[in-house]
Amino acid sequence: MQSHPSSTRDQDQASIQELTEQMQMDHLVTASVRCFQGLDCEIDFVAKLLSWSPALEEVEIEWKGEMDRSMVLTKLLALPRVSPRSKIIVT
């Protein structure tokens, strides 16, 4: 996923919210999120990945944000995970 500032951001966030927790990505092992800025909708997306992917081992996030990185990292590390092996790597 790569996030770009645009007028469709509200539409993207609404689409994520329409999905239910019943969805699972049973075979997803790794995911990469590029140009992560720490926006709430991006954090929500990572939260969905962590809660829907029982085989997930790694989410690699390429940080490009200008906001307080430590605050965003605190939020990311506090997210619940369905896979006990999943880890978040921020580069």
N, C-alpha and C positions, 0 to 999 in steps of 0.2 A: 504494500500500500504506500502510496506517496500522496501527501496532503499538499494541496495548492490553495492559496487564498483565492476565493472566487465567490460568486453569488450563489453557487449551488451548495455551499457548505451547510446551510440550514436544511436543504432537502436531503443531503447525505445523513445528517444527524437524525432526521425524522425517519429515514429508512432503517437505520440501525435500531431505533427505538421500537419500530413496528415488529421486529423479529422477536420470537419468544425464547424463553430459556429451554424449551423442549428441543431446540435444534442442537445437534451435536456434530462435530467434525471428528469422527472416530479415527481417521487415519492421518490427521495432520500431526507431523512430528516437529517441523521447524517452520518458523514464520519470520519474515523480515519486514520492518516498517521503516521506510526511508523518509528523510526530511521531517522528522517528528518535532513538533513545536511545543508540545505539552498542552494542547488545547483540550478542553473537556471532551469533545467528541472523539479525539484520538485516544484519550485515556479510556473512554467507554468502549472503543473498538478493541483495545488490548484486553480489557476486562472480559469482553465477550469471548475472545479467543481462549483466554485462560479458563473460563467457566464451561466452555462447550467442547474442549479438546482433551479427552482422557489420555491420549497418547503423546500429547505435546511435551517436548523436552526443552525447547529453546525458542525464545522470542528475542530476536536481535533488533534493537532500535537504534537508528542513526539519528542522533540528536542534532537539530538545527535551530532549536528554540532560543529566544532571547529572554524568556521569563526565568524566574528563579529555579534553576535546575534541581536543587536539593528538595524543594517543595514538591515538584513533579515526581521525583524519584521516590519520595516518601509515599505518595499516593500509589505509584505503580507497585512498590514492594508490599503494600498492604492489601492488594487485590487478592480475593480468594481464588484458589486454583482447584480444578478437578483432578489434575495430575500431580502427584507428589514429586515427580521428577522435573517439573517445569521450572525453568529459570529465565530471568530477564537479563539480557546483556545490553548495556547502553554504550555506544561508541561515539 
